[in-house]
Amino acid sequence: MANLVETLTDATKSIGVGAAYGAPVTVDGATIVPVALVWSGFGGGNGTASSPGASQQKIGAGDAGGEGFGGGGVAIPIGAYVTTDGKAEFEPNVIALLAVSIPVIVTTGWALSKFVRALKK
């Protein structure tokens, strides 16, 4: 299991900046660097069978308490840095930014409603 953890740790080191910023592309004299909002998650698992007074023994997958693993990730394109005539500007992807902001707006509204209710009591 330790080998698996080390392998995953080494693999996820490259996810950071390389996943959030794409390779620069030059189009009609402008350099474009795509930007994404990136997050990922991983799981793990292992299992041992034991009973009171018995020694721990490893059990195989499929046996009650076996092993497991999971993982996933998301990348949402939020815009691009466009460099023209030596001047860099961020050009947002408005639709993606609105989609990403929906959970923040909903959570803020929910929290404010709870806060107002608490103040009324």
C-alpha positions as protocol buffer text, in pm:
chain_id: "A"
residue {
  index: 1
  type: MET
  ca { x: 0 y: 0 z: 0 }
}
residue {
  index: 2
  type: ALA
  ca { x: 288 y: 239 z: 76 }
}
residue {
  index: 3
  type: ASN
  ca { x: 415 y: 197 z: -279 }
}
residue {
  index: 4
  type: LEU
  ca { x: 72 y: 293 z: -414 }
}
residue {
  index: 5
  type: VAL
  ca { x: 61 y: 607 z: -198 }
}
residue {
  index: 6
  type: GLU
  ca { x: 407 y: 713 z: -317 }
}
residue {
  index: 7
  type: THR
  ca { x: 310 y: 651 z: -679 }
}
residue {
  index: 8
  type: LEU
  ca { x: -6 y: 861 z: -644 }
}
residue {
  index: 9
  type: THR
  ca { x: 181 y: 1138 z: -466 }
}
residue {
  index: 10
  type: ASP
  ca { x: 434 y: 1158 z: -748 }
}
residue {
  index: 11
  type: ALA
  ca { x: 157 y: 1153 z: -1010 }
}
residue {
  index: 12
  type: THR
  ca { x: -43 y: 1433 z: -847 }
}
residue {
  index: 13
  type: LYS
  ca { x: 256 y: 1669 z: -827 }
}
residue {
  index: 14
  type: SER
  ca { x: 214 y: 1737 z: -1199 }
}
residue {
  index: 15
  type: ILE
  ca { x: -157 y: 1816 z: -1168 }
}
residue {
  index: 16
  type: GLY
  ca { x: -113 y: 2166 z: -1017 }
}
residue {
  index: 17
  type: VAL
  ca { x: 2 y: 2449 z: -1241 }
}
residue {
  index: 18
  type: GLY
  ca { x: 28 y: 2233 z: -1551 }
}
residue {
  index: 19
  type: ALA
  ca { x: -341 y: 2150 z: -1532 }
}
residue {
  index: 20
  type: ALA
  ca { x: -457 y: 2504 z: -1445 }
}
residue {
  index: 21
  type: TYR
  ca { x: -265 y: 2678 z: -1723 }
}
residue {
  index: 22
  type: GLY
  ca { x: -247 y: 2540 z: -2075 }
}
residue {
  index: 23
  type: ALA
  ca { x: 39 y: 2567 z: -2321 }
}
residue {
  index: 24
  type: PRO
  ca { x: 73 y: 2911 z: -2485 }
}
residue {
  index: 25
  type: VAL
  ca { x: -65 y: 2936 z: -2838 }
}
residue {
  index: 26
  type: THR
  ca { x: 11 y: 3217 z: -3084 }
}
residue {
  index: 27
  type: VAL
  ca { x: -276 y: 3327 z: -3310 }
}
residue {
  index: 28
  type: ASP
  ca { x: -252 y: 3635 z: -3538 }
}
residue {
  index: 29
  type: GLY
  ca { x: 33 y: 3783 z: -3331 }
}
residue {
  index: 30
  type: ALA
  ca { x: -145 y: 3734 z: -2996 }
}
residue {
  index: 31
  type: THR
  ca { x: -24 y: 3481 z: -2742 }
}
residue {
  index: 32
  type: ILE
  ca { x: -306 y: 3298 z: -2564 }
}
residue {
  index: 33
  type: VAL
  ca { x: -263 y: 3101 z: -2239 }
}
residue {
  index: 34
  type: PRO
  ca { x: -580 y: 2909 z: -2142 }
}
residue {
  index: 35
  type: VAL
  ca { x: -672 y: 2907 z: -1772 }
}
residue {
  index: 36
  type: ALA
  ca { x: -888 y: 2646 z: -1595 }
}
residue {
  index: 37
  type: LEU
  ca { x: -1023 y: 2593 z: -1247 }
}
residue {
  index: 38
  type: VAL
  ca { x: -895 y: 2247 z: -1152 }
}
residue {
  index: 39
  type: TRP
  ca { x: -957 y: 2021 z: -857 }
}
residue {
  index: 40
  type: SER
  ca { x: -920 y: 1650 z: -796 }
}
residue {
  index: 41
  type: GLY
  ca { x: -973 y: 1394 z: -526 }
}
residue {
  index: 42
  type: PHE
  ca { x: -854 y: 1046 z: -456 }
}
residue {
  index: 43
  type: GLY
  ca { x: -948 y: 769 z: -219 }
}
residue {
  index: 44
  type: GLY
  ca { x: -785 y: 455 z: -95 }
}
residue {
  index: 45
  type: GLY
  ca { x: -844 y: 153 z: 115 }
}
residue {
  index: 46
  type: ASN
  ca { x: -721 y: -168 z: 261 }
}
residue {
  index: 47
  type: GLY
  ca { x: -864 y: -428 z: 490 }
}
residue {
  index: 48
  type: THR
  ca { x: -784 y: -688 z: 746 }
}
residue {
  index: 49
  type: ALA
  ca { x: -999 y: -956 z: 899 }
}
residue {
  index: 50
  type: SER
  ca { x: -978 y: -990 z: 1271 }
}
residue {
  index: 51
  type: SER
  ca { x: -1168 y: -1130 z: 1559 }
}
residue {
  index: 52
  type: PRO
  ca { x: -1107 y: -1079 z: 1930 }
}
residue {
  index: 53
  type: GLY
  ca { x: -793 y: -1266 z: 2032 }
}
residue {
  index: 54
  type: ALA
  ca { x: -703 y: -1357 z: 1671 }
}
residue {
  index: 55
  type: SER
  ca { x: -404 y: -1221 z: 1483 }
}
residue {
  index: 56
  type: GLN
  ca { x: -462 y: -974 z: 1201 }
}
residue {
  index: 57
  type: GLN
  ca { x: -455 y: -1130 z: 858 }
}
residue {
  index: 58
  type: LYS
  ca { x: -485 y: -962 z: 522 }
}
residue {
  index: 59
  type: ILE
  ca { x: -797 y: -1045 z: 322 }
}
residue {
  index: 60
  type: GLY
  ca { x: -848 y: -1021 z: -51 }
}
residue {
  index: 61
  type: ALA
  ca { x: -1077 y: -796 z: -250 }
}
residue {
  index: 62
  type: GLY
  ca { x: -1431 y: -926 z: -256 }
}
residue {
  index: 63
  type: ASP
  ca { x: -1407 y: -1066 z: 95 }
}
residue {
  index: 64
  type: ALA
  ca { x: -1598 y: -874 z: 359 }
}
residue {
  index: 65
  type: GLY
  ca { x: -1380 y: -570 z: 420 }
}
residue {
  index: 66
  type: GLY
  ca { x: -1154 y: -606 z: 110 }
}
residue {
  index: 67
  type: GLU
  ca { x: -961 y: -326 z: -61 }
}
residue {
  index: 68
  type: GLY
  ca { x: -1077 y: -31 z: -264 }
}
residue {
  index: 69
  type: PHE
  ca { x: -974 y: 284 z: -442 }
}
residue {
  index: 70
  type: GLY
  ca { x: -1128 y: 580 z: -621 }
}
residue {
  index: 71
  type: GLY
  ca { x: -1039 y: 905 z: -784 }
}
residue {
  index: 72
  type: GLY
  ca { x: -1163 y: 1182 z: -1002 }
}
residue {
  index: 73
  type: GLY
  ca { x: -1110 y: 1536 z: -1114 }
}
residue {
  index: 74
  type: VAL
  ca { x: -1271 y: 1835 z: -1281 }
}
residue {
  index: 75
  type: ALA
  ca { x: -1133 y: 2111 z: -1501 }
}
residue {
  index: 76
  type: ILE
  ca { x: -1352 y: 2411 z: -1592 }
}
residue {
  index: 77
  type: PRO
  ca { x: -1216 y: 2656 z: -1850 }
}
residue {
  index: 78
  type: ILE
  ca { x: -1256 y: 3001 z: -1690 }
}
residue {
  index: 79
  type: GLY
  ca { x: -1075 y: 3213 z: -1948 }
}
residue {
  index: 80
  type: ALA
  ca { x: -740 y: 3293 z: -2103 }
}
residue {
  index: 81
  type: TYR
  ca { x: -454 y: 3536 z: -2072 }
}
residue {
  index: 82
  type: VAL
  ca { x: -415 y: 3716 z: -2404 }
}
residue {
  index: 83
  type: THR
  ca { x: -90 y: 3902 z: -2472 }
}
residue {
  index: 84
  type: THR
  ca { x: -99 y: 4157 z: -2753 }
}
residue {
  index: 85
  type: ASP
  ca { x: 171 y: 4420 z: -2815 }
}
residue {
  index: 86
  type: GLY
  ca { x: 342 y: 4331 z: -2486 }
}
residue {
  index: 87
  type: LYS
  ca { x: 25 y: 4388 z: -2281 }
}
residue {
  index: 88
  type: ALA
  ca { x: -136 y: 4087 z: -2107 }
}
residue {
  index: 89
  type: GLU
  ca { x: -507 y: 4086 z: -2022 }
}
residue {
  index: 90
  type: PHE
  ca { x: -731 y: 3818 z: -1876 }
}
residue {
  index: 91
  type: GLU
  ca { x: -1031 y: 3742 z: -2096 }
}
residue {
  index: 92
  type: PRO
  ca { x: -1290 y: 3555 z: -1887 }
}
residue {
  index: 93
  type: ASN
  ca { x: -1517 y: 3277 z: -2011 }
}
residue {
  index: 94
  type: VAL
  ca { x: -1832 y: 3438 z: -1873 }
}
residue {
  index: 95
  type: ILE
  ca { x: -2054 y: 3130 z: -1901 }
}
residue {
  index: 96
  type: ALA
  ca { x: -1806 y: 2909 z: -1714 }
}
residue {
  index: 97
  type: LEU
  ca { x: -1754 y: 3175 z: -1446 }
}
residue {
  index: 98
  type: LEU
  ca { x: -2131 y: 3199 z: -1393 }
}
residue {
  index: 99
  type: ALA
  ca { x: -2159 y: 2821 z: -1370 }
}
residue {
  index: 100
  type: VAL
  ca { x: -1875 y: 2806 z: -1116 }
}
residue {
  index: 101
  type: SER
  ca { x: -2025 y: 3089 z: -908 }
}
residue {
  index: 102
  type: ILE
  ca { x: -2369 y: 2924 z: -870 }
}
residue {
  index: 103
  type: PRO
  ca { x: -2268 y: 2711 z: -565 }
}
residue {
  index: 104
  type: VAL
  ca { x: -2114 y: 3019 z: -400 }
}
residue {
  index: 105
  type: ILE
  ca { x: -2429 y: 3224 z: -459 }
}
residue {
  index: 106
  type: VAL
  ca { x: -2658 y: 2947 z: -330 }
}
residue {
  index: 107
  type: THR
  ca { x: -2444 y: 2888 z: -20 }
}
residue {
  index: 108
  type: THR
  ca { x: -2425 y: 3261 z: 54 }
}
residue {
  index: 109
  type: GLY
  ca { x: -2803 y: 3294 z: 22 }
}
residue {
  index: 110
  type: TRP
  ca { x: -2858 y: 2996 z: 251 }
}
residue {
  index: 111
  type: ALA
  ca { x: -2615 y: 3132 z: 511 }
}
residue {
  index: 112
  type: LEU
  ca { x: -2773 y: 3480 z: 499 }
}
residue {
  index: 113
  type: SER
  ca { x: -3121 y: 3334 z: 549 }
}
residue {
  index: 114
  type: LYS
  ca { x: -3000 y: 3141 z: 855 }
}
residue {
  index: 115
  type: PHE
  ca { x: -2830 y: 3456 z: 988 }
}
residue {
  index: 116
  type: VAL
  ca { x: -3146 y: 3666 z: 947 }
}
residue {
  index: 117
  type: ARG
  ca { x: -3357 y: 3398 z: 1115 }
}
residue {
  index: 118
  type: ALA
  ca { x: -3111 y: 3389 z: 1406 }
}
residue {
  index: 119
  type: LEU
  ca { x: -3131 y: 3767 z: 1444 }
}
residue {
  index: 120
  type: LYS
  ca { x: -3513 y: 3761 z: 1454 }
}
residue {
  index: 121
  type: LYS
  ca { x: -3519 y: 3522 z: 1752 }
}
